[in-house]
Amino acid sequence: MIAIEKVAALMNSLGCNARIKLKHDALPEAWGSTGICIPVSGYIEVQGPWPFREVEWLEINPIVMEHTGRLIKPKRHDHLSGIVSLLQLEAIPYSIVEEKVRVQFVEFE
């Protein structure tokens, strides 16, 4: 399993939202809520499948809100330390930007 597949598996198990920024677009794609998928080698899918070569970065929101009912305040889960631990273990370059984890795609091309 390549490193980005491990990142996708962790994000999906934690329920984190993600989005990607394509090299040819000025703004990133919308936040996806269905997880990260690696449908085939060299492609990533958050809102639609994109080849790694067109992706500038993947951004992960480490905060997951768990809604338990209409009258109960949602529980806030912060998965930042677990995400950072995996990225460091796999030697994946990342940065923290506005409380989000940004993974550069240079290494996966």
Gaussian input, Z-matrix of N, CA and C with variables (Angstrom, degrees):
# hf/3-21g

backbone

0 1
 N
 C     1     B1
 C     2     B2     1     A1
 N     3     B3     2     A2     1     D1
 C     4     B4     3     A3     2     D2
 C     5     B5     4     A4     3     D3
 N     6     B6     5     A5     4     D4
 C     7     B7     6     A6     5     D5
 C     8     B8     7     A7     6     D6
 N     9     B9     8     A8     7     D7
 C    10    B10     9     A9     8     D8
 C    11    B11    10    A10     9     D9
 N    12    B12    11    A11    10    D10
 C    13    B13    12    A12    11    D11
 C    14    B14    13    A13    12    D12
 N    15    B15    14    A14    13    D13
 C    16    B16    15    A15    14    D14
 C    17    B17    16    A16    15    D15
 N    18    B18    17    A17    16    D16
 C    19    B19    18    A18    17    D17
 C    20    B20    19    A19    18    D18
 N    21    B21    20    A20    19    D19
 C    22    B22    21    A21    20    D20
 C    23    B23    22    A22    21    D21
 N    24    B24    23    A23    22    D22
 C    25    B25    24    A24    23    D23
 C    26    B26    25    A25    24    D24
 N    27    B27    26    A26    25    D25
 C    28    B28    27    A27    26    D26
 C    29    B29    28    A28    27    D27
 N    30    B30    29    A29    28    D28
 C    31    B31    30    A30    29    D29
 C    32    B32    31    A31    30    D30
 N    33    B33    32    A32    31    D31
 C    34    B34    33    A33    32    D32
 C    35    B35    34    A34    33    D33
 N    36    B36    35    A35    34    D34
 C    37    B37    36    A36    35    D35
 C    38    B38    37    A37    36    D36
 N    39    B39    38    A38    37    D37
 C    40    B40    39    A39    38    D38
 C    41    B41    40    A40    39    D39
 N    42    B42    41    A41    40    D40
 C    43    B43    42    A42    41    D41
 C    44    B44    43    A43    42    D42
 N    45    B45    44    A44    43    D43
 C    46    B46    45    A45    44    D44
 C    47    B47    46    A46    45    D45
 N    48    B48    47    A47    46    D46
 C    49    B49    48    A48    47    D47
 C    50    B50    49    A49    48    D48
 N    51    B51    50    A50    49    D49
 C    52    B52    51    A51    50    D50
 C    53    B53    52    A52    51    D51
 N    54    B54    53    A53    52    D52
 C    55    B55    54    A54    53    D53
 C    56    B56    55    A55    54    D54
 N    57    B57    56    A56    55    D55
 C    58    B58    57    A57    56    D56
 C    59    B59    58    A58    57    D57
 N    60    B60    59    A59    58    D58
 C    61    B61    60    A60    59    D59
 C    62    B62    61    A61    60    D60
 N    63    B63    62    A62    61    D61
 C    64    B64    63    A63    62    D62
 C    65    B65    64    A64    63    D63
 N    66    B66    65    A65    64    D64
 C    67    B67    66    A66    65    D65
 C    68    B68    67    A67    66    D66
 N    69    B69    68    A68    67    D67
 C    70    B70    69    A69    68    D68
 C    71    B71    70    A70    69    D69
 N    72    B72    71    A71    70    D70
 C    73    B73    72    A72    71    D71
 C    74    B74    73    A73    72    D72
 N    75    B75    74    A74    73    D73
 C    76    B76    75    A75    74    D74
 C    77    B77    76    A76    75    D75
 N    78    B78    77    A77    76    D76
 C    79    B79    78    A78    77    D77
 C    80    B80    79    A79    78    D78
 N    81    B81    80    A80    79    D79
 C    82    B82    81    A81    80    D80
 C    83    B83    82    A82    81    D81
 N    84    B84    83    A83    82    D82
 C    85    B85    84    A84    83    D83
 C    86    B86    85    A85    84    D84
 N    87    B87    86    A86    85    D85
 C    88    B88    87    A87    86    D86
 C    89    B89    88    A88    87    D87
 N    90    B90    89    A89    88    D88
 C    91    B91    90    A90    89    D89
 C    92    B92    91    A91    90    D90
 N    93    B93    92    A92    91    D91
 C    94    B94    93    A93    92    D92
 C    95    B95    94    A94    93    D93
 N    96    B96    95    A95    94    D94
 C    97    B97    96    A96    95    D95
 C    98    B98    97    A97    96    D96
 N    99    B99    98    A98    97    D97
 C   100   B100    99    A99    98    D98
 C   101   B101   100   A100    99    D99
 N   102   B102   101   A101   100   D100
 C   103   B103   102   A102   101   D101
 C   104   B104   103   A103   102   D102
 N   105   B105   104   A104   103   D103
 C   106   B106   105   A105   104   D104
 C   107   B107   106   A106   105   D105
 N   108   B108   107   A107   106   D106
 C   109   B109   108   A108   107   D107
 C   110   B110   109   A109   108   D108
 N   111   B111   110   A110   109   D109
 C   112   B112   111   A111   110   D110
 C   113   B113   112   A112   111   D111
 N   114   B114   113   A113   112   D112
 C   115   B115   114   A114   113   D113
 C   116   B116   115   A115   114   D114
 N   117   B117   116   A116   115   D115
 C   118   B118   117   A117   116   D116
 C   119   B119   118   A118   117   D117
 N   120   B120   119   A119   118   D118
 C   121   B121   120   A120   119   D119
 C   122   B122   121   A121   120   D120
 N   123   B123   122   A122   121   D121
 C   124   B124   123   A123   122   D122
 C   125   B125   124   A124   123   D123
 N   126   B126   125   A125   124   D124
 C   127   B127   126   A126   125   D125
 C   128   B128   127   A127   126   D126
 N   129   B129   128   A128   127   D127
 C   130   B130   129   A129   128   D128
 C   131   B131   130   A130   129   D129
 N   132   B132   131   A131   130   D130
 C   133   B133   132   A132   131   D131
 C   134   B134   133   A133   132   D132
 N   135   B135   134   A134   133   D133
 C   136   B136   135   A135   134   D134
 C   137   B137   136   A136   135   D135
 N   138   B138   137   A137   136   D136
 C   139   B139   138   A138   137   D137
 C   140   B140   139   A139   138   D138
 N   141   B141   140   A140   139   D139
 C   142   B142   141   A141   140   D140
 C   143   B143   142   A142   141   D141
 N   144   B144   143   A143   142   D142
 C   145   B145   144   A144   143   D143
 C   146   B146   145   A145   144   D144
 N   147   B147   146   A146   145   D145
 C   148   B148   147   A147   146   D146
 C   149   B149   148   A148   147   D147
 N   150   B150   149   A149   148   D148
 C   151   B151   150   A150   149   D149
 C   152   B152   151   A151   150   D150
 N   153   B153   152   A152   151   D151
 C   154   B154   153   A153   152   D152
 C   155   B155   154   A154   153   D153
 N   156   B156   155   A155   154   D154
 C   157   B157   156   A156   155   D155
 C   158   B158   157   A157   156   D156
 N   159   B159   158   A158   157   D157
 C   160   B160   159   A159   158   D158
 C   161   B161   160   A160   159   D159
 N   162   B162   161   A161   160   D160
 C   163   B163   162   A162   161   D161
 C   164   B164   163   A163   162   D162
 N   165   B165   164   A164   163   D163
 C   166   B166   165   A165   164   D164
 C   167   B167   166   A166   165   D165
 N   168   B168   167   A167   166   D166
 C   169   B169   168   A168   167   D167
 C   170   B170   169   A169   168   D168
 N   171   B171   170   A170   169   D169
 C   172   B172   171   A171   170   D170
 C   173   B173   172   A172   171   D171
 N   174   B174   173   A173   172   D172
 C   175   B175   174   A174   173   D173
 C   176   B176   175   A175   174   D174
 N   177   B177   176   A176   175   D175
 C   178   B178   177   A177   176   D176
 C   179   B179   178   A178   177   D177
 N   180   B180   179   A179   178   D178
 C   181   B181   180   A180   179   D179
 C   182   B182   181   A181   180   D180
 N   183   B183   182   A182   181   D181
 C   184   B184   183   A183   182   D182
 C   185   B185   184   A184   183   D183
 N   186   B186   185   A185   184   D184
 C   187   B187   186   A186   185   D185
 C   188   B188   187   A187   186   D186
 N   189   B189   188   A188   187   D187
 C   190   B190   189   A189   188   D188
 C   191   B191   190   A190   189   D189
 N   192   B192   191   A191   190   D190
 C   193   B193   192   A192   191   D191
 C   194   B194   193   A193   192   D192
 N   195   B195   194   A194   193   D193
 C   196   B196   195   A195   194   D194
 C   197   B197   196   A196   195   D195
 N   198   B198   197   A197   196   D196
 C   199   B199   198   A198   197   D197
 C   200   B200   199   A199   198   D198
 N   201   B201   200   A200   199   D199
 C   202   B202   201   A201   200   D200
 C   203   B203   202   A202   201   D201
 N   204   B204   203   A203   202   D202
 C   205   B205   204   A204   203   D203
 C   206   B206   205   A205   204   D204
 N   207   B207   206   A206   205   D205
 C   208   B208   207   A207   206   D206
 C   209   B209   208   A208   207   D207
 N   210   B210   209   A209   208   D208
 C   211   B211   210   A210   209   D209
 C   212   B212   211   A211   210   D210
 N   213   B213   212   A212   211   D211
 C   214   B214   213   A213   212   D212
 C   215   B215   214   A214   213   D213
 N   216   B216   215   A215   214   D214
 C   217   B217   216   A216   215   D215
 C   218   B218   217   A217   216   D216
 N   219   B219   218   A218   217   D217
 C   220   B220   219   A219   218   D218
 C   221   B221   220   A220   219   D219
 N   222   B222   221   A221   220   D220
 C   223   B223   222   A222   221   D221
 C   224   B224   223   A223   222   D222
 N   225   B225   224   A224   223   D223
 C   226   B226   225   A225   224   D224
 C   227   B227   226   A226   225   D225
 N   228   B228   227   A227   226   D226
 C   229   B229   228   A228   227   D227
 C   230   B230   229   A229   228   D228
 N   231   B231   230   A230   229   D229
 C   232   B232   231   A231   230   D230
 C   233   B233   232   A232   231   D231
 N   234   B234   233   A233   232   D232
 C   235   B235   234   A234   233   D233
 C   236   B236   235   A235   234   D234
 N   237   B237   236   A236   235   D235
 C   238   B238   237   A237   236   D236
 C   239   B239   238   A238   237   D237
 N   240   B240   239   A239   238   D238
 C   241   B241   240   A240   239   D239
 C   242   B242   241   A241   240   D240
 N   243   B243   242   A242   241   D241
 C   244   B244   243   A243   242   D242
 C   245   B245   244   A244   243   D243
 N   246   B246   245   A245   244   D244
 C   247   B247   246   A246   245   D245
 C   248   B248   247   A247   246   D246
 N   249   B249   248   A248   247   D247
 C   250   B250   249   A249   248   D248
 C   251   B251   250   A250   249   D249
 N   252   B252   251   A251   250   D250
 C   253   B253   252   A252   251   D251
 C   254   B254   253   A253   252   D252
 N   255   B255   254   A254   253   D253
 C   256   B256   255   A255   254   D254
 C   257   B257   256   A256   255   D255
 N   258   B258   257   A257   256   D256
 C   259   B259   258   A258   257   D257
 C   260   B260   259   A259   258   D258
 N   261   B261   260   A260   259   D259
 C   262   B262   261   A261   260   D260
 C   263   B263   262   A262   261   D261
 N   264   B264   263   A263   262   D262
 C   265   B265   264   A264   263   D263
 C   266   B266   265   A265   264   D264
 N   267   B267   266   A266   265   D265
 C   268   B268   267   A267   266   D266
 C   269   B269   268   A268   267   D267
 N   270   B270   269   A269   268   D268
 C   271   B271   270   A270   269   D269
 C   272   B272   271   A271   270   D270
 N   273   B273   272   A272   271   D271
 C   274   B274   273   A273   272   D272
 C   275   B275   274   A274   273   D273
 N   276   B276   275   A275   274   D274
 C   277   B277   276   A276   275   D275
 C   278   B278   277   A277   276   D276
 N   279   B279   278   A278   277   D277
 C   280   B280   279   A279   278   D278
 C   281   B281   280   A280   279   D279
 N   282   B282   281   A281   280   D280
 C   283   B283   282   A282   281   D281
 C   284   B284   283   A283   282   D282
 N   285   B285   284   A284   283   D283
 C   286   B286   285   A285   284   D284
 C   287   B287   286   A286   285   D285
 N   288   B288   287   A287   286   D286
 C   289   B289   288   A288   287   D287
 C   290   B290   289   A289   288   D288
 N   291   B291   290   A290   289   D289
 C   292   B292   291   A291   290   D290
 C   293   B293   292   A292   291   D291
 N   294   B294   293   A293   292   D292
 C   295   B295   294   A294   293   D293
 C   296   B296   295   A295   294   D294
 N   297   B297   296   A296   295   D295
 C   298   B298   297   A297   296   D296
 C   299   B299   298   A298   297   D297
 N   300   B300   299   A299   298   D298
 C   301   B301   300   A300   299   D299
 C   302   B302   301   A301   300   D300
 N   303   B303   302   A302   301   D301
 C   304   B304   303   A303   302   D302
 C   305   B305   304   A304   303   D303
 N   306   B306   305   A305   304   D304
 C   307   B307   306   A306   305   D305
 C   308   B308   307   A307   306   D306
 N   309   B309   308   A308   307   D307
 C   310   B310   309   A309   308   D308
 C   311   B311   310   A310   309   D309
 N   312   B312   311   A311   310   D310
 C   313   B313   312   A312   311   D311
 C   314   B314   313   A313   312   D312
 N   315   B315   314   A314   313   D313
 C   316   B316   315   A315   314   D314
 C   317   B317   316   A316   315   D315
 N   318   B318   317   A317   316   D316
 C   319   B319   318   A318   317   D317
 C   320   B320   319   A319   318   D318
 N   321   B321   320   A320   319   D319
 C   322   B322   321   A321   320   D320
 C   323   B323   322   A322   321   D321
 N   324   B324   323   A323   322   D322
 C   325   B325   324   A324   323   D323
 C   326   B326   325   A325   324   D324

   B1=1.4669
   B2=1.5289
   B3=1.3354
   B4=1.4613
   B5=1.5239
   B6=1.3170
   B7=1.4610
   B8=1.5354
   B9=1.3148
   B10=1.4653
   B11=1.5281
   B12=1.3302
   B13=1.4677
   B14=1.5170
   B15=1.3251
   B16=1.4624
   B17=1.5198
   B18=1.3286
   B19=1.4640
   B20=1.5268
   B21=1.3268
   B22=1.4682
   B23=1.5224
   B24=1.3179
   B25=1.4663
   B26=1.5262
   B27=1.3337
   B28=1.4659
   B29=1.5164
   B30=1.3511
   B31=1.4699
   B32=1.5279
   B33=1.3184
   B34=1.4608
   B35=1.5257
   B36=1.3279
   B37=1.4676
   B38=1.5247
   B39=1.3186
   B40=1.4666
   B41=1.5247
   B42=1.3305
   B43=1.4682
   B44=1.5183
   B45=1.3328
   B46=1.4716
   B47=1.5262
   B48=1.3307
   B49=1.4585
   B50=1.5191
   B51=1.3239
   B52=1.4635
   B53=1.5219
   B54=1.3197
   B55=1.4650
   B56=1.5095
   B57=1.3323
   B58=1.4565
   B59=1.5164
   B60=1.3150
   B61=1.4611
   B62=1.5167
   B63=1.3156
   B64=1.4642
   B65=1.5185
   B66=1.3121
   B67=1.4653
   B68=1.5186
   B69=1.3250
   B70=1.4605
   B71=1.5279
   B72=1.3466
   B73=1.4633
   B74=1.5216
   B75=1.3255
   B76=1.4592
   B77=1.5284
   B78=1.3191
   B79=1.4630
   B80=1.5261
   B81=1.3288
   B82=1.4696
   B83=1.5220
   B84=1.3277
   B85=1.4640
   B86=1.5278
   B87=1.3150
   B88=1.4637
   B89=1.5268
   B90=1.3204
   B91=1.4603
   B92=1.5130
   B93=1.3162
   B94=1.4563
   B95=1.5206
   B96=1.3089
   B97=1.4650
   B98=1.5242
   B99=1.3271
   B100=1.4700
   B101=1.5242
   B102=1.3103
   B103=1.4491
   B104=1.5126
   B105=1.3280
   B106=1.4550
   B107=1.5207
   B108=1.3154
   B109=1.4617
   B110=1.5265
   B111=1.3235
   B112=1.4672
   B113=1.5287
   B114=1.3640
   B115=1.4692
   B116=1.5267
   B117=1.3175
   B118=1.4689
   B119=1.5248
   B120=1.2808
   B121=1.4586
   B122=1.5312
   B123=1.3341
   B124=1.4584
   B125=1.5131
   B126=1.3280
   B127=1.4636
   B128=1.5216
   B129=1.3379
   B130=1.4507
   B131=1.5210
   B132=1.3138
   B133=1.4657
   B134=1.5244
   B135=1.3308
   B136=1.4656
   B137=1.5235
   B138=1.3253
   B139=1.4611
   B140=1.5223
   B141=1.2680
   B142=1.4610
   B143=1.5096
   B144=1.2958
   B145=1.4706
   B146=1.5305
   B147=1.3274
   B148=1.4600
   B149=1.5230
   B150=1.3312
   B151=1.4669
   B152=1.5327
   B153=1.3258
   B154=1.4597
   B155=1.5247
   B156=1.3367
   B157=1.4763
   B158=1.5308
   B159=1.3472
   B160=1.4682
   B161=1.5260
   B162=1.3315
   B163=1.4620
   B164=1.5221
   B165=1.3240
   B166=1.4656
   B167=1.5310
   B168=1.3516
   B169=1.4544
   B170=1.5235
   B171=1.3345
   B172=1.4546
   B173=1.5208
   B174=1.3209
   B175=1.4612
   B176=1.5239
   B177=1.3236
   B178=1.4557
   B179=1.5179
   B180=1.3221
   B181=1.4632
   B182=1.5257
   B183=1.3495
   B184=1.4599
   B185=1.5300
   B186=1.3154
   B187=1.4655
   B188=1.5244
   B189=1.3173
   B190=1.4641
   B191=1.5213
   B192=1.3314
   B193=1.4645
   B194=1.5225
   B195=1.3270
   B196=1.4593
   B197=1.5314
   B198=1.3094
   B199=1.4601
   B200=1.5210
   B201=1.3343
   B202=1.4626
   B203=1.5200
   B204=1.2992
   B205=1.4589
   B206=1.5089
   B207=1.2997
   B208=1.4586
   B209=1.5243
   B210=1.3081
   B211=1.4584
   B212=1.5281
   B213=1.3061
   B214=1.4604
   B215=1.5214
   B216=1.3189
   B217=1.4590
   B218=1.5334
   B219=1.3478
   B220=1.4769
   B221=1.5250
   B222=1.3253
   B223=1.4591
   B224=1.5192
   B225=1.3235
   B226=1.4597
   B227=1.5226
   B228=1.3405
   B229=1.4592
   B230=1.5241
   B231=1.3191
   B232=1.4653
   B233=1.5259
   B234=1.3291
   B235=1.4583
   B236=1.5240
   B237=1.3197
   B238=1.4700
   B239=1.5288
   B240=1.3168
   B241=1.4631
   B242=1.5328
   B243=1.3282
   B244=1.4675
   B245=1.5154
   B246=1.3224
   B247=1.4659
   B248=1.5279
   B249=1.3208
   B250=1.4664
   B251=1.5309
   B252=1.3232
   B253=1.4735
   B254=1.5305
   B255=1.3456
   B256=1.4663
   B257=1.5218
   B258=1.3311
   B259=1.4586
   B260=1.5297
   B261=1.3240
   B262=1.4600
   B263=1.5260
   B264=1.3294
   B265=1.4593
   B266=1.5254
   B267=1.3341
   B268=1.4626
   B269=1.5311
   B270=1.3312
   B271=1.4711
   B272=1.5331
   B273=1.3310
   B274=1.4594
   B275=1.5257
   B276=1.3311
   B277=1.4618
   B278=1.5228
   B279=1.3308
   B280=1.4598
   B281=1.5212
   B282=1.3126
   B283=1.4552
   B284=1.5311
   B285=1.3183
   B286=1.4576
   B287=1.5238
   B288=1.3333
   B289=1.4560
   B290=1.5278
   B291=1.3300
   B292=1.4677
   B293=1.5350
   B294=1.3340
   B295=1.4681
   B296=1.5316
   B297=1.3128
   B298=1.4701
   B299=1.5158
   B300=1.3344
   B301=1.4644
   B302=1.5217
   B303=1.3113
   B304=1.4681
   B305=1.5228
   B306=1.3311
   B307=1.4572
   B308=1.5224
   B309=1.3382
   B310=1.4588
   B311=1.5262
   B312=1.3068
   B313=1.4512
   B314=1.5200
   B315=1.2933
   B316=1.4628
   B317=1.5316
   B318=1.3199
   B319=1.4563
   B320=1.5276
   B321=1.3363
   B322=1.4644
   B323=1.5193
   B324=1.3237
   B325=1.4609
   B326=1.5050
   A1=107.45
   A2=116.88
   A3=119.78
   A4=109.31
   A5=116.20
   A6=122.35
   A7=112.79
   A8=118.05
   A9=119.56
   A10=110.91
   A11=117.38
   A12=119.63
   A13=110.76
   A14=117.73
   A15=121.40
   A16=110.55
   A17=116.66
   A18=120.95
   A19=109.82
   A20=117.20
   A21=121.27
   A22=111.24
   A23=117.34
   A24=121.04
   A25=110.87
   A26=117.56
   A27=120.53
   A28=110.67
   A29=117.14
   A30=119.92
   A31=110.90
   A32=116.32
   A33=120.46
   A34=111.22
   A35=117.37
   A36=119.45
   A37=111.79
   A38=116.98
   A39=120.95
   A40=112.85
   A41=116.99
   A42=120.82
   A43=114.09
   A44=116.61
   A45=120.96
   A46=111.11
   A47=115.80
   A48=121.35
   A49=109.05
   A50=115.94
   A51=120.81
   A52=109.65
   A53=114.68
   A54=121.68
   A55=107.67
   A56=115.62
   A57=120.17
   A58=109.72
   A59=114.73
   A60=121.94
   A61=106.30
   A62=115.52
   A63=121.20
   A64=109.98
   A65=117.14
   A66=122.29
   A67=112.31
   A68=117.90
   A69=120.41
   A70=113.70
   A71=118.75
   A72=121.62
   A73=110.23
   A74=116.17
   A75=120.53
   A76=111.58
   A77=116.76
   A78=121.56
   A79=110.78
   A80=117.00
   A81=118.80
   A82=111.63
   A83=115.11
   A84=121.26
   A85=108.83
   A86=117.31
   A87=122.18
   A88=109.40
   A89=115.54
   A90=120.59
   A91=109.20
   A92=116.41
   A93=122.05
   A94=110.01
   A95=116.39
   A96=119.52
   A97=111.86
   A98=117.16
   A99=119.74
   A100=112.46
   A101=117.75
   A102=120.93
   A103=113.10
   A104=114.03
   A105=122.25
   A106=107.27
   A107=115.61
   A108=120.53
   A109=108.99
   A110=115.16
   A111=121.52
   A112=104.51
   A113=117.71
   A114=120.07
   A115=113.73
   A116=116.52
   A117=122.82
   A118=107.09
   A119=116.23
   A120=120.93
   A121=110.88
   A122=116.13
   A123=120.44
   A124=114.98
   A125=118.57
   A126=122.13
   A127=110.07
   A128=116.14
   A129=122.67
   A130=108.50
   A131=115.27
   A132=120.04
   A133=109.22
   A134=115.14
   A135=122.27
   A136=107.14
   A137=117.14
   A138=123.35
   A139=111.07
   A140=116.37
   A141=122.94
   A142=107.85
   A143=119.79
   A144=119.02
   A145=111.26
   A146=115.02
   A147=121.63
   A148=108.66
   A149=117.32
   A150=119.17
   A151=109.83
   A152=116.31
   A153=120.99
   A154=111.85
   A155=116.76
   A156=120.83
   A157=112.36
   A158=118.33
   A159=121.45
   A160=112.86
   A161=117.39
   A162=121.56
   A163=109.85
   A164=115.92
   A165=121.03
   A166=110.15
   A167=116.36
   A168=119.75
   A169=111.76
   A170=114.15
   A171=124.32
   A172=106.04
   A173=116.81
   A174=120.52
   A175=109.22
   A176=115.98
   A177=122.68
   A178=109.26
   A179=116.02
   A180=120.77
   A181=107.19
   A182=118.16
   A183=120.03
   A184=113.84
   A185=117.04
   A186=121.55
   A187=109.24
   A188=115.76
   A189=121.68
   A190=107.56
   A191=115.70
   A192=121.10
   A193=108.30
   A194=116.55
   A195=122.19
   A196=108.89
   A197=115.76
   A198=121.10
   A199=109.00
   A200=115.25
   A201=119.61
   A202=112.86
   A203=117.61
   A204=120.16
   A205=110.53
   A206=115.05
   A207=120.96
   A208=112.48
   A209=117.69
   A210=121.12
   A211=113.35
   A212=116.78
   A213=121.67
   A214=108.95
   A215=115.68
   A216=120.73
   A217=109.61
   A218=118.83
   A219=121.19
   A220=111.33
   A221=115.65
   A222=121.55
   A223=108.38
   A224=115.76
   A225=121.93
   A226=108.69
   A227=116.06
   A228=121.84
   A229=108.32
   A230=116.41
   A231=122.02
   A232=108.48
   A233=116.73
   A234=122.71
   A235=112.84
   A236=116.97
   A237=120.79
   A238=112.37
   A239=118.47
   A240=120.21
   A241=111.37
   A242=118.28
   A243=121.14
   A244=112.32
   A245=115.96
   A246=120.69
   A247=110.11
   A248=116.22
   A249=120.94
   A250=110.28
   A251=117.58
   A252=120.92
   A253=111.22
   A254=117.07
   A255=120.28
   A256=111.05
   A257=117.23
   A258=120.50
   A259=110.76
   A260=117.08
   A261=120.35
   A262=110.99
   A263=117.09
   A264=121.44
   A265=111.53
   A266=116.62
   A267=122.10
   A268=112.72
   A269=117.40
   A270=123.38
   A271=111.66
   A272=115.57
   A273=121.93
   A274=108.21
   A275=117.91
   A276=119.50
   A277=111.16
   A278=116.03
   A279=121.30
   A280=108.96
   A281=115.56
   A282=121.48
   A283=107.27
   A284=115.67
   A285=121.65
   A286=105.98
   A287=116.94
   A288=122.71
   A289=107.90
   A290=115.84
   A291=121.64
   A292=111.44
   A293=115.95
   A294=124.39
   A295=114.20
   A296=117.20
   A297=123.06
   A298=108.42
   A299=116.66
   A300=121.75
   A301=108.09
   A302=116.38
   A303=121.32
   A304=109.44
   A305=115.42
   A306=122.88
   A307=108.33
   A308=116.08
   A309=121.09
   A310=109.99
   A311=117.72
   A312=121.97
   A313=113.85
   A314=119.55
   A315=122.69
   A316=110.36
   A317=117.29
   A318=122.13
   A319=113.93
   A320=117.77
   A321=120.58
   A322=113.10
   A323=118.53
   A324=120.50
   A325=111.84
   D1=126.23
   D2=178.08
   D3=-75.20
   D4=163.64
   D5=-173.90
   D6=-57.29
   D7=-42.88
   D8=-177.26
   D9=-66.25
   D10=-29.73
   D11=175.44
   D12=-67.71
   D13=-35.69
   D14=176.51
   D15=-66.40
   D16=-40.77
   D17=177.20
   D18=-62.16
   D19=-46.22
   D20=179.49
   D21=-60.93
   D22=-42.44
   D23=179.94
   D24=-62.84
   D25=-42.09
   D26=178.61
   D27=-65.10
   D28=-46.62
   D29=-179.00
   D30=-59.72
   D31=-42.05
   D32=-179.30
   D33=-66.33
   D34=-38.96
   D35=-179.80
   D36=-69.77
   D37=-30.69
   D38=179.37
   D39=-85.03
   D40=-18.90
   D41=-178.30
   D42=81.51
   D43=23.32
   D44=-179.70
   D45=-74.99
   D46=145.81
   D47=173.74
   D48=-85.74
   D49=152.17
   D50=-179.64
   D51=-142.30
   D52=163.39
   D53=172.71
   D54=-151.36
   D55=160.78
   D56=178.18
   D57=-122.19
   D58=157.10
   D59=173.85
   D60=-117.74
   D61=121.14
   D62=177.75
   D63=-83.94
   D64=146.59
   D65=-176.91
   D66=-60.89
   D67=-34.63
   D68=-175.64
   D69=-90.11
   D70=-0.37
   D71=179.10
   D72=-106.71
   D73=147.27
   D74=178.15
   D75=-76.62
   D76=-33.24
   D77=-177.50
   D78=-115.90
   D79=153.91
   D80=177.44
   D81=-72.35
   D82=163.68
   D83=175.38
   D84=-67.57
   D85=169.94
   D86=177.65
   D87=-69.44
   D88=157.11
   D89=176.79
   D90=-65.58
   D91=131.70
   D92=176.34
   D93=-92.28
   D94=148.13
   D95=-179.12
   D96=-120.03
   D97=4.46
   D98=-176.93
   D99=-105.45
   D100=7.17
   D101=178.54
   D102=98.39
   D103=-178.80
   D104=-179.25
   D105=-111.09
   D106=133.74
   D107=-178.98
   D108=-126.69
   D109=140.13
   D110=171.32
   D111=-110.91
   D112=86.87
   D113=-172.17
   D114=-64.69
   D115=-38.71
   D116=175.65
   D117=-145.92
   D118=164.72
   D119=-179.77
   D120=-56.52
   D121=130.01
   D122=176.80
   D123=88.75
   D124=3.20
   D125=179.96
   D126=-128.75
   D127=147.24
   D128=175.27
   D129=-127.75
   D130=145.25
   D131=179.94
   D132=-130.31
   D133=119.88
   D134=172.05
   D135=-118.50
   D136=-57.16
   D137=173.26
   D138=-110.64
   D139=-19.90
   D140=179.86
   D141=-170.03
   D142=156.72
   D143=-177.94
   D144=-73.37
   D145=134.34
   D146=178.18
   D147=-135.39
   D148=138.85
   D149=175.45
   D150=-68.89
   D151=145.22
   D152=179.39
   D153=-51.64
   D154=-37.32
   D155=-175.56
   D156=-62.71
   D157=-20.37
   D158=-179.78
   D159=-96.59
   D160=-6.28
   D161=-176.17
   D162=-96.17
   D163=126.72
   D164=176.54
   D165=-83.24
   D166=-49.20
   D167=177.61
   D168=-154.14
   D169=161.73
   D170=174.35
   D171=-114.32
   D172=130.30
   D173=179.80
   D174=-116.39
   D175=134.33
   D176=-175.96
   D177=-119.70
   D178=131.55
   D179=174.29
   D180=-91.15
   D181=111.40
   D182=-176.27
   D183=-77.28
   D184=-7.11
   D185=-179.04
   D186=-93.25
   D187=123.74
   D188=177.59
   D189=-119.77
   D190=126.09
   D191=178.18
   D192=-97.73
   D193=124.70
   D194=179.63
   D195=-101.95
   D196=110.63
   D197=179.59
   D198=-86.73
   D199=123.55
   D200=-177.50
   D201=-110.99
   D202=-8.91
   D203=178.54
   D204=169.69
   D205=167.51
   D206=-176.28
   D207=-69.57
   D208=-33.07
   D209=-175.97
   D210=-102.63
   D211=1.70
   D212=-178.41
   D213=-109.10
   D214=132.63
   D215=178.91
   D216=-61.69
   D217=134.16
   D218=179.44
   D219=-61.20
   D220=147.14
   D221=175.06
   D222=-85.18
   D223=137.93
   D224=-179.17
   D225=-105.53
   D226=121.62
   D227=178.10
   D228=-112.55
   D229=124.46
   D230=179.15
   D231=-106.55
   D232=111.53
   D233=-176.73
   D234=-101.62
   D235=16.99
   D236=-175.29
   D237=-57.43
   D238=-46.69
   D239=-175.48
   D240=-64.87
   D241=-38.46
   D242=178.35
   D243=-66.96
   D244=-40.07
   D245=179.10
   D246=-66.14
   D247=-47.28
   D248=-179.88
   D249=-61.97
   D250=-40.16
   D251=178.85
   D252=-59.19
   D253=-45.44
   D254=178.99
   D255=-64.18
   D256=-43.84
   D257=-179.18
   D258=-62.25
   D259=-40.94
   D260=178.51
   D261=-67.93
   D262=-41.22
   D263=178.98
   D264=-60.61
   D265=-39.42
   D266=-179.21
   D267=-88.41
   D268=1.28
   D269=-178.92
   D270=56.06
   D271=43.32
   D272=179.41
   D273=-95.35
   D274=125.38
   D275=179.36
   D276=-67.65
   D277=133.98
   D278=-178.96
   D279=-149.14
   D280=167.19
   D281=172.47
   D282=-145.33
   D283=161.58
   D284=175.99
   D285=-104.76
   D286=118.12
   D287=-178.36
   D288=-126.22
   D289=114.90
   D290=179.54
   D291=50.82
   D292=48.46
   D293=177.19
   D294=67.39
   D295=14.07
   D296=176.19
   D297=-114.19
   D298=153.22
   D299=178.35
   D300=-96.72
   D301=122.34
   D302=-178.55
   D303=-111.41
   D304=121.81
   D305=-179.49
   D306=-106.45
   D307=119.25
   D308=177.74
   D309=-74.05
   D310=140.64
   D311=-176.59
   D312=-94.90
   D313=7.50
   D314=-178.99
   D315=-58.19
   D316=-39.10
   D317=-174.79
   D318=-71.79
   D319=-17.69
   D320=-172.25
   D321=-100.60
   D322=-0.58
   D323=-176.80
   D324=-72.76

